[in-house]
Amino acid sequence: MAIQTTVGWSLITSGMVTLLLAYLPYPSVYWGIGLLILGLFIFVTRRLY
């Protein structure tokens, strides 16, 4: 059950990020790198607590 929820949230957020990157100013590479760093930060802090 947890795997299905994780896959669902992953697909929803990836779709939202794709739409977001299409409308944001500046090259999407910079936004992609920033979001990747943010995601890793959240993942690491969740694991610690």
Stockholm file with secondary structure:
# STOCKHOLM 1.0

chainA/1-49         MAIQTTVGWSLITSGMVTLLLAYLPYPSVYWGIGLLILGLFIFVTRRLY
#=GR chainA/1-49 SS CHHHHHHHHHHHHHHHHHHHHHHSSSCHHHHHHHHHHHHHHHHHHHHHC
#=GC SS_cons        CHHHHHHHHHHHHHHHHHHHHHHSSSCHHHHHHHHHHHHHHHHHHHHHC
//
